[in-house]
Amino acid sequence: MHRTRQPHRPAPGEHGGSTAPTLVAVAHGSRDPAALGTVLALLDRVRELRPGLDVTLGHIELNEPLLPDTLNGLRGADAVLVPLLLGRGHHVKHDLPAATAAAPAVRTRIAAPLGPHPLLVEALYGRLVEAGWDPADRGGRGAAVVLAAAGSRDPDSAQDTRRTARMLAERLGVPVVPAYASAAPTVPAALRALAARGRHRTAVASYFTAPGRFASAAATDAAPRIAAAPLGAHPAMARLLLHRYDQAVSATAPADAVRLLASA
């Protein structure tokens, strides 16, 4: 399990009397050593955008601090859990509510997952361009993109991925096909299907927040085609975290409820 020292977390009200709830970013956790650094860089961007906001981190598994430990350090405080997850899967629906139920001394809200949302599409587009995608391919008959995601048995999660694929297709002006590391179709199968349709100028968009086993596998499966990096600390991702946080803060539903808010 990887360990990290987090920056000083001010006590409630320390920032000029601010009573804003703590933003607890909830990452999945990964054995890839690059994952933790990527998440910390993203949270640094969030702090730059919202100076004075208490921003901290908790992991579902594999990395420290684990979410229960983070919540234990917030006893008596208000907190908004912002999942660094891209759809409404098991972790959002079950693991996060269970963690908050086990921490009754913290007044919590759970924000919506990051996707689908236009800011997420902006980050996906930016990573594709960085990887060599030519914006001039818009409308090109031979161009297409595979949106490589982890995959989930939850139908809501799959629906969210398909919606993001449609939004990215509108942004790019070419077909975007979802594919999965743990479900069908796989990235290679999606690429073969596109080639059979005459789509040979293909790229893979990484629908992962940070590096990890699935993200690396998707990039390897895509070689030698264009394979974008995970979303990571893209500026649009930091804006999206704060957007989900603000949505949860302004919601009128009771604390401790999962807020699966529609994308704005």
FENUR-V753552 format. One record per run of one state. SS is the DSSP state (2 for helix, 1 for strand, 0 for the rest). FROM is the first residue (numbers start at 1). LEN is the number of residues. If there is no record, write none. Layout:
BEGIN
ss from len
SS FROM LEN
SS FROM LEN
END
This chain:
BEGIN
ss from len
0 1 1
1 2 1
0 3 19
1 22 6
0 28 5
2 33 17
0 50 5
1 55 5
0 60 3
1 63 1
0 64 2
1 66 1
2 67 6
0 73 5
1 78 6
0 84 6
2 90 12
0 102 5
1 107 4
0 111 7
2 118 13
0 131 4
2 135 3
0 138 5
1 143 7
0 150 5
2 155 18
0 173 2
1 175 6
0 181 6
2 187 10
0 197 4
1 201 6
0 207 6
2 213 10
0 223 3
1 226 2
0 228 7
2 235 16
0 251 7
1 258 1
0 259 6
END
